[in-house]
């Protein structure tokens, strides 16, 4: 469903399969995976590439927007592939921007990576 890679440039890449339905248990599992990599100091720059027709449950969306889940993340860039993705990510951006985490959506993977790498 989700592949997680840690790149040499410091980006943590989440690649979601096509037609995946992200449930609360999946979001919790992804959080635990990040937590296991966290050194306690250097916050993550996360790149998420959604699959075609990927969806996320309301519970998973709410969980992923909580400050206590995002304390390890400096920024998230999400590559969107549909209007539905845009609507969901806009909802999540409104919550995360109230925290100390930046979040933006992109149509293009290269632009998302460039944005993440420019952040201090």
TIMI-2910 file (N, C-alpha, C, CB; in pm, 1 decimal, decimal comma, always signed):
<rs>
+----------+----------+----------+----------+----------+----------+----------+----------+----------+----------+----------+----------+------+
!      n_x !      n_y !      n_z !     ca_x !     ca_y !     ca_z !      c_x !      c_y !      c_z !     cb_x !     cb_y !     cb_z ! resn !
+----------+----------+----------+----------+----------+----------+----------+----------+----------+----------+----------+----------+------+
!    +82,1 !   -119,6 !     +0,0 !     +0,0 !     +0,0 !     +0,0 !    +86,5 !   +126,0 !     +0,0 !    -93,4 !     -0,2 !   +120,6 !  Unk !
!   +181,4 !   +136,0 !    +96,1 !   +269,7 !   +251,0 !   +103,9 !   +413,5 !   +203,3 !   +112,7 !   +234,2 !   +340,1 !   +224,5 !  Unk !
!   +498,1 !   +260,6 !    +27,9 !   +641,1 !   +234,3 !    +33,3 !   +707,2 !   +356,8 !    +94,8 !   +699,8 !   +202,2 !   -109,2 !  Unk !
!   +797,8 !   +335,5 !   +189,3 !   +868,4 !   +445,9 !   +254,2 !  +1016,7 !   +432,1 !   +223,6 !   +842,9 !   +447,4 !   +408,7 !  Unk !
!  +1075,1 !   +542,1 !   +174,2 !  +1218,1 !   +545,0 !   +143,3 !  +1280,3 !   +667,3 !   +209,7 !  +1242,5 !   +547,0 !    -11,1 !  Unk !
!  +1402,5 !   +652,9 !   +257,6 !  +1479,6 !   +766,3 !   +308,5 !  +1588,7 !   +793,3 !   +206,2 !  +1539,9 !   +737,9 !   +452,7 !  Unk !
!  +1583,5 !   +910,6 !   +145,9 !  +1678,4 !   +946,0 !    +40,8 !  +1803,0 !  +1010,9 !    +99,6 !  +1613,1 !  +1039,8 !    -60,8 !  Unk !
!  +1911,2 !  +1007,8 !    +21,6 !  +2038,4 !  +1067,3 !    +62,9 !  +2027,9 !  +1217,5 !    +88,1 !  +2143,6 !  +1041,0 !    -42,3 !  Unk !
!  +1935,0 !  +1285,3 !    +22,2 !  +1919,6 !  +1429,9 !    +38,6 !  +1836,7 !  +1466,0 !   +162,0 !  +1855,3 !  +1489,3 !    -85,3 !  Unk !
!  +1799,6 !  +1365,4 !   +243,2 !  +1727,0 !  +1390,9 !   +367,6 !  +1576,0 !  +1384,8 !   +356,7 !  +1764,6 !  +1522,9 !   +419,2 !  Unk !
!  +1524,5 !  +1363,1 !   +238,7 !  +1379,3 !  +1355,3 !   +220,0 !  +1331,6 !  +1214,2 !   +251,7 !  +1339,4 !  +1395,0 !    +75,0 !  Unk !
!  +1218,6 !  +1207,2 !   +321,6 !  +1151,1 !  +1079,7 !   +345,5 !  +1035,6 !  +1073,5 !   +245,7 !  +1100,3 !  +1065,9 !   +496,5 !  Unk !
!  +1039,4 !   +973,4 !   +160,0 !   +944,4 !   +960,8 !    +49,4 !   +841,6 !   +852,5 !    +80,5 !  +1018,0 !   +928,8 !    -82,7 !  Unk !
!   +714,6 !   +892,4 !    +77,8 !   +602,3 !   +799,9 !    +92,8 !   +536,0 !   +786,4 !    -43,4 !   +499,7 !   +849,5 !   +202,0 !  Unk !
!   +534,7 !   +665,9 !    -96,4 !   +473,0 !   +640,4 !   -226,4 !   +351,0 !   +551,3 !   -204,2 !   +574,7 !   +573,6 !   -326,3 !  Unk !
!   +231,9 !   +605,0 !   -232,2 !   +107,8 !   +531,7 !   -210,7 !    +64,1 !   +464,4 !   -340,0 !     -2,8 !   +625,3 !   -158,7 !  Unk !
!    +20,8 !   +340,4 !   -328,3 !    -24,0 !   +263,2 !   -443,6 !   -151,1 !   +321,8 !   -505,1 !    -47,8 !   +118,2 !   -403,4 !  Unk !
!   -171,1 !   +293,8 !   -632,3 !   -297,0 !   +328,7 !   -698,8 !   -411,8 !   +256,7 !   -629,0 !   -292,7 !   +291,9 !   -850,4 !  Unk !
!   -523,7 !   +323,6 !   -620,0 !   -646,6 !   +268,6 !   -563,1 !   -634,5 !   +234,1 !   -414,7 !   -686,9 !   +145,8 !   -639,7 !  Unk !
!   -531,8 !   +283,5 !   -346,6 !   -515,2 !   +255,0 !   -204,3 !   -617,9 !   +333,2 !   -123,1 !   -372,0 !   +289,5 !   -157,9 !  Unk !
!   -665,6 !   +273,0 !    -16,6 !   -751,5 !   +339,4 !    +80,0 !   -673,4 !   +347,1 !   +210,2 !   -888,7 !   +263,8 !    +98,4 !  Unk !
!   -633,2 !   +466,8 !   +248,1 !   -554,3 !   +485,8 !   +368,9 !   -650,0 !   +493,4 !   +487,6 !   -465,7 !   +614,4 !   +359,3 !  Unk !
!   -637,1 !   +397,1 !   +576,0 !   -721,0 !   +389,9 !   +695,6 !   -641,6 !   +439,0 !   +816,3 !   -772,2 !   +245,0 !   +718,9 !  Unk !
!   -709,5 !   +452,2 !   +929,8 !   -645,5 !   +498,4 !  +1052,3 !   -525,3 !   +410,7 !  +1088,4 !   -746,4 !   +499,6 !  +1167,4 !  Unk !
!   -538,9 !   +280,6 !  +1078,4 !   -428,0 !   +189,3 !  +1111,4 !   -306,9 !   +215,1 !  +1022,4 !   -472,8 !    +42,6 !  +1097,3 !  Unk !
!   -329,8 !   +248,4 !   +896,1 !   -220,0 !   +278,9 !   +803,9 !   -148,3 !   +406,8 !   +847,1 !   -273,0 !   +293,2 !   +659,0 !  Unk !
!   -225,2 !   +508,9 !   +883,5 !   -165,7 !   +635,1 !   +927,6 !    -83,6 !   +614,9 !  +1053,7 !   -274,2 !   +740,3 !   +951,7 !  Unk !
!   -134,4 !   +534,1 !  +1144,7 !    -60,8 !   +505,9 !  +1268,0 !    +68,1 !   +429,2 !  +1237,6 !   -148,8 !   +425,7 !  +1366,3 !  Unk !
!    +61,3 !   +336,6 !  +1146,0 !   +179,6 !   +259,2 !  +1107,1 !   +284,9 !   +350,7 !  +1043,5 !   +140,4 !   +145,8 !  +1008,8 !  Unk !
!   +241,8 !   +443,5 !   +958,4 !   +335,0 !   +538,4 !   +896,4 !   +399,6 !   +628,3 !  +1001,3 !   +262,5 !   +624,1 !   +791,3 !  Unk !
!   +320,0 !   +671,4 !  +1100,8 !   +372,9 !   +753,5 !  +1209,6 !   +480,5 !   +676,6 !  +1286,4 !   +259,3 !   +797,1 !  +1305,1 !  Unk !
!   +452,9 !   +551,2 !  +1317,7 !   +550,0 !   +469,1 !  +1391,1 !   +677,8 !   +447,8 !  +1309,6 !   +487,9 !   +333,1 !  +1427,8 !  Unk !
!   +663,9 !   +434,9 !  +1178,9 !   +781,8 !   +420,0 !  +1092,7 !   +867,7 !   +545,9 !  +1098,8 !   +739,7 !   +390,8 !   +946,4 !  Unk !
!   +805,6 !   +663,4 !  +1091,4 !   +881,1 !   +788,5 !  +1102,1 !   +945,2 !   +800,8 !  +1239,6 !   +789,9 !   +909,4 !  +1075,3 !  Unk !
!   +868,5 !   +768,8 !  +1341,1 !   +916,3 !   +780,1 !  +1478,7 !  +1041,5 !   +694,4 !  +1500,4 !   +805,5 !   +738,5 !  +1577,1 !  Unk !
!  +1045,7 !   +578,1 !  +1438,3 !  +1161,1 !   +489,7 !  +1453,6 !  +1287,3 !   +547,2 !  +1387,4 !  +1129,4 !   +352,6 !  +1394,5 !  Unk !
!  +1269,8 !   +637,7 !  +1292,8 !  +1382,8 !   +700,1 !  +1223,0 !  +1425,7 !   +832,4 !  +1286,5 !  +1346,8 !   +723,2 !  +1077,5 !  Unk !
!  +1342,8 !   +887,3 !  +1373,4 !  +1365,2 !  +1021,8 !  +1427,5 !  +1478,8 !  +1022,7 !  +1529,5 !  +1236,8 !  +1075,2 !  +1492,1 !  Unk !
!  +1571,3 !  +1116,8 !  +1512,7 !  +1687,0 !  +1126,9 !  +1602,9 !  +1661,8 !  +1222,5 !  +1719,1 !  +1809,7 !  +1172,4 !  +1525,3 !  Unk !
!  +1543,3 !  +1281,1 !  +1725,5 !  +1509,2 !  +1371,8 !  +1834,2 !  +1545,0 !  +1516,5 !  +1807,4 !  +1576,3 !  +1327,8 !  +1958,0 !  Unk !
!  +1614,5 !  +1542,7 !  +1698,3 !  +1659,1 !  +1678,7 !  +1667,5 !  +1621,3 !  +1722,9 !  +1526,5 !  +1808,9 !  +1688,7 !  +1684,9 !  Unk !
!  +1662,0 !  +1646,5 !  +1427,6 !  +1645,6 !  +1685,6 !  +1288,0 !  +1508,0 !  +1644,3 !  +1235,5 !  +1756,3 !  +1623,1 !  +1201,8 !  Unk !
!  +1424,2 !  +1745,1 !  +1214,0 !  +1289,3 !  +1716,9 !  +1165,4 !  +1292,6 !  +1673,5 !  +1019,1 !  +1199,2 !  +1840,2 !  +1182,2 !  Unk !
!  +1193,1 !  +1594,5 !   +982,5 !  +1185,9 !  +1537,1 !   +848,7 !  +1125,6 !  +1633,6 !   +746,5 !  +1104,9 !  +1409,6 !   +852,3 !  Unk !
!  +1173,5 !  +1618,2 !   +624,6 !  +1110,5 !  +1678,3 !   +507,3 !  +1046,9 !  +1561,4 !   +434,5 !  +1214,6 !  +1759,0 !   +414,8 !  Unk !
!   +914,7 !  +1562,9 !   +426,2 !   +839,7 !  +1448,3 !   +375,7 !   +781,4 !  +1479,3 !   +238,1 !   +727,7 !  +1409,5 !   +473,9 !  Unk !
!   +798,7 !  +1384,2 !   +147,9 !   +739,1 !  +1391,7 !    +14,7 !   +640,4 !  +1276,2 !     +3,3 !   +848,8 !  +1385,7 !    -99,3 !  Unk !
!   +515,4 !  +1308,9 !    -29,1 !   +411,0 !  +1207,8 !    -43,4 !   +362,5 !  +1209,4 !   -187,4 !   +292,8 !  +1233,1 !    +55,9 !  Unk !
!   +371,8 !  +1094,6 !   -251,8 !   +316,7 !  +1081,6 !   -386,5 !   +195,9 !   +989,8 !   -379,0 !   +423,3 !  +1026,6 !   -487,5 !  Unk !
!    +80,0 !  +1048,8 !   -402,4 !    -43,4 !   +971,3 !   -398,3 !    -56,1 !   +888,0 !   -525,0 !   -165,8 !  +1063,7 !   -381,8 !  Unk !
!   -117,9 !   +773,5 !   -511,6 !   -147,6 !   +692,7 !   -628,9 !   -272,8 !   +745,6 !   -696,7 !   -164,9 !   +544,2 !   -590,8 !  Unk !
!   -296,7 !   +698,0 !   -816,0 !   -419,8 !   +736,9 !   -883,8 !   -535,5 !   +674,5 !   -807,2 !   -419,9 !   +692,2 !  -1034,6 !  Unk !
!   -635,0 !   +755,3 !   -778,7 !   -755,6 !   +712,1 !   -707,5 !   -728,0 !   +670,8 !   -563,1 !   -819,8 !   +596,9 !   -781,2 !  Unk !
!   -616,4 !   +717,3 !   -505,9 !   -590,1 !   +694,7 !   -364,3 !   -689,1 !   +776,9 !   -283,3 !   -443,2 !   +731,6 !   -327,2 !  Unk !
!   -732,9 !   +721,0 !   -171,3 !   -825,5 !   +792,3 !    -83,8 !   -779,1 !   +774,3 !    +60,0 !   -972,2 !   +741,1 !   -102,2 !  Unk !
!   -826,8 !   +861,1 !   +148,6 !   -791,9 !   +854,9 !   +289,7 !   -919,1 !   +869,7 !   +371,1 !   -688,2 !   +964,3 !   +327,4 !  Unk !
!   -935,2 !   +784,6 !   +471,2 !  -1056,0 !   +789,3 !   +553,9 !  -1055,8 !   +915,7 !   +639,4 !  -1066,0 !   +663,3 !   +643,5 !  Unk !
!  -1172,3 !   +953,8 !   +685,8 !  -1186,0 !  +1071,5 !   +770,5 !  -1101,0 !  +1055,4 !   +896,6 !  -1334,1 !  +1095,1 !   +807,4 !  Unk !
!  -1103,5 !   +936,8 !   +956,6 !  -1027,7 !   +911,3 !  +1078,8 !   -876,6 !   +924,5 !  +1054,2 !  -1060,6 !   +771,3 !  +1133,2 !  Unk !
!   -830,2 !   +870,2 !   +942,8 !   -688,2 !   +879,6 !   +908,5 !   -648,9 !  +1024,3 !   +880,2 !   -656,1 !   +791,0 !   +786,7 !  Unk !
!   -735,1 !  +1096,8 !   +813,3 !   -710,2 !  +1238,6 !   +781,8 !   -700,0 !  +1319,6 !   +910,6 !   -822,8 !  +1295,9 !   +691,0 !  Unk !
!   -792,5 !  +1298,9 !  +1002,5 !   -791,2 !  +1372,6 !  +1129,0 !   -668,1 !  +1337,3 !  +1212,0 !   -918,7 !  +1343,4 !  +1209,1 !  Unk !
!   -634,5 !  +1209,7 !  +1217,4 !   -516,8 !  +1164,5 !  +1291,8 !   -390,4 !  +1227,7 !  +1233,7 !   -506,2 !  +1009,9 !  +1288,9 !  Unk !
!   -377,1 !  +1226,8 !  +1103,3 !   -257,6 !  +1279,2 !  +1035,7 !   -243,2 !  +1429,7 !  +1049,3 !   -260,9 !  +1242,6 !   +889,5 !  Unk !
!   -349,4 !  +1497,5 !  +1089,2 !   -345,9 !  +1643,1 !  +1103,3 !   -315,6 !  +1688,8 !  +1245,9 !   -477,4 !  +1701,6 !  +1059,0 !  Unk !
!   -302,7 !  +1596,0 !  +1339,4 !   -280,3 !  +1630,8 !  +1479,9 !   -136,3 !  +1677,4 !  +1503,4 !   -312,0 !  +1510,6 !  +1570,2 !  Unk !
!   -119,0 !  +1780,1 !  +1588,2 !    +16,4 !  +1828,5 !  +1619,1 !   +106,4 !  +1720,1 !  +1677,5 !     +8,6 !  +1944,6 !  +1715,9 !  Unk !
!    +52,0 !  +1632,4 !  +1760,7 !   +134,7 !  +1529,4 !  +1823,5 !   +183,2 !  +1423,7 !  +1723,8 !    +56,9 !  +1462,1 !  +1934,9 !  Unk !
!   +125,2 !  +1421,8 !  +1605,3 !   +169,3 !  +1330,2 !  +1500,3 !   +271,9 !  +1399,0 !  +1409,7 !    +48,4 !  +1280,5 !  +1417,3 !  Unk !
!   +269,1 !  +1530,0 !  +1406,2 !   +354,0 !  +1605,7 !  +1313,8 !   +475,0 !  +1672,3 !  +1379,0 !   +272,3 !  +1710,1 !  +1246,5 !  Unk !
!   +500,9 !  +1644,8 !  +1505,3 !   +610,6 !  +1712,4 !  +1573,9 !   +748,1 !  +1680,4 !  +1514,3 !   +609,2 !  +1675,2 !  +1719,6 !  Unk !
!   +760,6 !  +1569,8 !  +1442,2 !   +889,5 !  +1529,3 !  +1383,1 !   +907,4 !  +1583,0 !  +1241,4 !   +901,0 !  +1377,0 !  +1381,6 !  Unk !
!   +804,8 !  +1647,9 !  +1188,3 !   +805,0 !  +1687,1 !  +1047,7 !   +824,6 !  +1837,4 !  +1032,4 !   +674,9 !  +1644,1 !   +980,4 !  Unk !
!   +925,8 !  +1875,2 !   +956,9 !   +951,6 !  +2016,2 !   +923,9 !   +855,8 !  +2063,1 !   +815,8 !  +1097,8 !  +2036,3 !   +877,9 !  Unk !
!   +837,9 !  +1976,7 !   +713,6 !   +752,0 !  +2014,0 !   +601,6 !   +707,0 !  +1888,7 !   +527,0 !   +825,4 !  +2110,9 !   +505,7 !  Unk !
!   +590,5 !  +1901,0 !   +464,7 !   +538,3 !  +1794,2 !   +378,9 !   +499,7 !  +1853,5 !   +244,8 !   +416,4 !  +1723,1 !   +444,7 !  Unk !
!   +543,1 !  +1785,2 !   +140,9 !   +502,8 !  +1819,9 !     +4,3 !   +422,8 !  +1701,5 !    -48,0 !   +628,1 !  +1852,2 !    -89,0 !  Unk !
!   +303,8 !  +1729,1 !    -98,5 !   +216,6 !  +1622,7 !   -145,9 !   +191,4 !  +1641,8 !   -294,9 !    +82,9 !  +1620,7 !    -66,9 !  Unk !
!   +217,2 !  +1536,5 !   -371,1 !   +192,3 !  +1539,9 !   -515,0 !    +50,2 !  +1490,3 !   -535,8 !   +297,0 !  +1452,5 !   -595,4 !  Unk !
!    -33,9 !  +1577,9 !   -590,1 !   -175,1 !  +1544,1 !   -609,5 !   -201,4 !  +1507,7 !   -754,9 !   -265,6 !  +1661,2 !   -566,7 !  Unk !
!   -298,1 !  +1418,7 !   -773,1 !   -327,8 !  +1369,5 !   -907,6 !   -473,8 !  +1383,3 !   -946,1 !   -287,5 !  +1226,3 !   -918,8 !  Unk !
!   -552,7 !  +1449,4 !   -860,0 !   -694,6 !  +1465,3 !   -892,9 !   -753,8 !  +1581,3 !   -813,2 !   -772,9 !  +1334,4 !   -864,3 !  Unk !
!   -871,4 !  +1623,0 !   -853,0 !   -942,9 !  +1727,0 !   -780,6 !   -976,5 !  +1680,1 !   -639,4 !  -1070,8 !  +1766,7 !   -855,7 !  Unk !
!  -1012,3 !  +1554,8 !   -624,9 !  -1043,1 !  +1500,4 !   -492,1 !   -921,5 !  +1511,2 !   -400,4 !  -1088,8 !  +1353,1 !   -502,8 !  Unk !
!   -803,5 !  +1481,0 !   -453,1 !   -680,9 !  +1493,5 !   -373,7 !   -661,2 !  +1638,9 !   -331,7 !   -557,6 !  +1442,9 !   -453,8 !  Unk !
!   -684,5 !  +1731,7 !   -423,5 !   -668,3 !  +1875,1 !   -393,0 !   -757,9 !  +1917,2 !   -277,3 !   -699,9 !  +1960,7 !   -517,0 !  Unk !
!   -881,3 !  +1872,2 !   -280,1 !   -977,2 !  +1908,5 !   -174,7 !   -930,2 !  +1854,3 !    -40,2 !  -1118,8 !  +1854,4 !   -207,9 !  Unk !
!   -889,9 !  +1728,2 !    -37,6 !   -844,8 !  +1666,0 !    +87,1 !   -718,7 !  +1733,9 !   +139,4 !   -819,2 !  +1516,3 !    +66,1 !  Unk !
!   -622,7 !  +1758,2 !    +52,0 !   -496,4 !  +1818,9 !    +96,0 !   -518,4 !  +1963,3 !   +140,7 !   -391,6 !  +1813,9 !    -17,2 !  Unk !
!   -606,3 !  +2037,1 !    +74,6 !   -639,3 !  +2172,8 !   +121,4 !   -693,3 !  +2169,4 !   +263,3 !   -742,0 !  +2239,1 !    +27,8 !  Unk !
!   -778,0 !  +2072,3 !   +292,6 !   -832,3 !  +2055,8 !   +427,6 !   -718,0 !  +2033,3 !   +527,0 !   -933,1 !  +1937,2 !   +432,4 !  Unk !
!   -625,7 !  +1944,8 !   +491,2 !   -515,2 !  +1912,1 !   +581,0 !   -418,0 !  +2029,2 !   +596,1 !   -440,8 !  +1789,1 !   +529,9 !  Unk !
!   -396,2 !  +2104,4 !   +490,0 !   -307,2 !  +2220,8 !   +496,3 !   -359,5 !  +2321,9 !   +598,2 !   -293,8 !  +2287,2 !   +356,7 !  Unk !
!   -489,5 !  +2341,7 !   +601,8 !   -547,9 !  +2436,5 !   +697,1 !   -514,8 !  +2399,0 !   +840,8 !   -699,1 !  +2443,4 !   +679,0 !  Unk !
!   -509,7 !  +2271,5 !   +872,7 !   -476,5 !  +2227,5 !  +1008,0 !   -326,7 !  +2232,0 !  +1034,4 !   -528,3 !  +2087,0 !  +1031,2 !  Unk !
!   -247,1 !  +2185,3 !   +941,2 !   -103,2 !  +2177,6 !   +965,6 !    -36,1 !  +2314,4 !   +964,6 !    -38,4 !  +2088,8 !   +862,4 !  Unk !
!    -89,7 !  +2410,1 !   +890,7 !    -30,2 !  +2543,3 !   +888,7 !    -48,2 !  +2615,5 !  +1021,5 !    -90,5 !  +2625,8 !   +776,9 !  Unk !
!   -139,2 !  +2566,7 !  +1105,5 !   -156,7 !  +2622,1 !  +1239,2 !    -51,7 !  +2565,6 !  +1334,2 !   -298,1 !  +2592,6 !  +1292,0 !  Unk !
!    +23,9 !  +2468,0 !  +1287,7 !   +128,9 !  +2405,5 !  +1366,7 !   +263,9 !  +2461,2 !  +1319,9 !   +124,1 !  +2249,0 !  +1353,6 !  Unk !
!   +371,0 !  +2399,8 !  +1363,4 !   +504,7 !  +2442,5 !  +1320,8 !   +551,0 !  +2366,9 !  +1197,7 !   +605,0 !  +2423,4 !  +1433,5 !  Unk !
!   +459,1 !  +2309,3 !  +1124,0 !   +492,2 !  +2231,2 !  +1005,0 !   +436,7 !  +2300,8 !   +881,4 !   +436,5 !  +2086,9 !  +1016,0 !  Unk !
!   +515,5 !  +2304,7 !   +776,2 !   +468,1 !  +2360,5 !   +649,1 !   +416,2 !  +2246,0 !   +563,7 !   +581,9 !  +2439,3 !   +574,4 !  Unk !
!   +314,7 !  +2275,2 !   +484,4 !   +259,7 !  +2174,0 !   +393,6 !   +213,7 !  +2243,3 !   +267,1 !   +142,2 !  +2095,2 !   +459,8 !  Unk !
!   +252,2 !  +2184,2 !   +153,1 !   +209,0 !  +2236,7 !    +23,0 !   +178,1 !  +2121,4 !    -69,0 !   +316,7 !  +2328,6 !    -39,7 !  Unk !
!    +96,1 !  +2149,7 !   -168,3 !    +67,5 !  +2047,2 !   -268,4 !   +126,0 !  +2089,3 !   -402,1 !    -84,9 !  +2022,8 !   -280,9 !  Unk !
!   +158,1 !  +1988,4 !   -481,9 !   +222,2 !  +2009,5 !   -611,3 !   +163,9 !  +1913,8 !   -713,9 !   +375,0 !  +1991,0 !   -600,8 !  Unk !
!   +169,9 !  +1955,9 !   -840,6 !   +132,8 !  +1868,6 !   -951,7 !   +256,3 !  +1795,3 !  -1004,6 !    +65,6 !  +1950,1 !  -1064,8 !  Unk !
!   +373,3 !  +1844,9 !   -967,0 !   +498,6 !  +1800,2 !  -1025,4 !   +595,9 !  +1756,2 !   -916,0 !   +560,7 !  +1911,6 !  -1110,9 !  Unk !
!   +649,7 !  +1636,9 !   -928,1 !   +740,0 !  +1580,0 !   -827,6 !   +868,3 !  +1661,8 !   -813,7 !   +774,3 !  +1435,6 !   -863,6 !  Unk !
!   +926,0 !  +1703,8 !   -925,4 !  +1050,8 !  +1778,4 !   -921,2 !  +1034,2 !  +1910,5 !   -846,9 !  +1101,5 !  +1803,8 !  -1062,4 !  Unk !
!   +922,0 !  +1980,4 !   -869,3 !   +897,6 !  +2106,8 !   -800,1 !   +877,7 !  +2084,3 !   -650,5 !   +775,1 !  +2177,6 !   -859,5 !  Unk !
!   +813,5 !  +1974,7 !   -615,1 !   +794,0 !  +1941,3 !   -473,8 !   +928,6 !  +1917,0 !   -406,1 !   +703,4 !  +1817,0 !   -459,0 !  Unk !
!  +1015,6 !  +1843,9 !   -472,8 !  +1148,7 !  +1815,3 !   -418,5 !  +1229,1 !  +1944,5 !   -403,9 !  +1224,3 !  +1715,1 !   -509,2 !  Unk !
!  +1224,2 !  +2030,3 !   -504,9 !  +1295,4 !  +2158,4 !   -498,7 !  +1249,8 !  +2240,9 !   -379,8 !  +1274,8 !  +2237,6 !   -627,6 !  Unk !
!  +1118,3 !  +2246,1 !   -357,2 !  +1063,3 !  +2322,5 !   -244,5 !  +1116,0 !  +2266,5 !   -112,4 !   +907,9 !  +2319,2 !   -246,3 !  Unk !
!  +1111,4 !  +2135,9 !    -97,0 !  +1158,0 !  +2074,0 !    +28,0 !  +1306,5 !  +2101,9 !    +51,6 !  +1133,1 !  +1922,1 !    +25,0 !  Unk !
!  +1387,9 !  +2091,6 !    -52,8 !  +1531,6 !  +2111,0 !    -36,9 !  +1570,0 !  +2255,3 !     -5,2 !  +1602,2 !  +2067,1 !   -161,6 !  Unk !
!  +1484,5 !  +2350,0 !    -42,4 !  +1512,5 !  +2491,4 !    -13,6 !  +1486,0 !  +2527,2 !   +132,4 !  +1428,4 !  +2580,5 !   -103,7 !  Unk !
!  +1406,8 !  +2447,1 !   +200,5 !  +1372,1 !  +2476,3 !   +339,8 !  +1489,9 !  +2449,3 !   +432,1 !  +1251,2 !  +2393,2 !   +383,6 !  Unk !
!  +1507,5 !  +2534,5 !   +528,4 !  +1615,7 !  +2517,4 !   +627,5 !  +1570,0 !  +2426,4 !   +738,8 !  +1660,2 !  +2653,5 !   +685,6 !  Unk !
+----------+----------+----------+----------+----------+----------+----------+----------+----------+----------+----------+----------+------+
</rs>
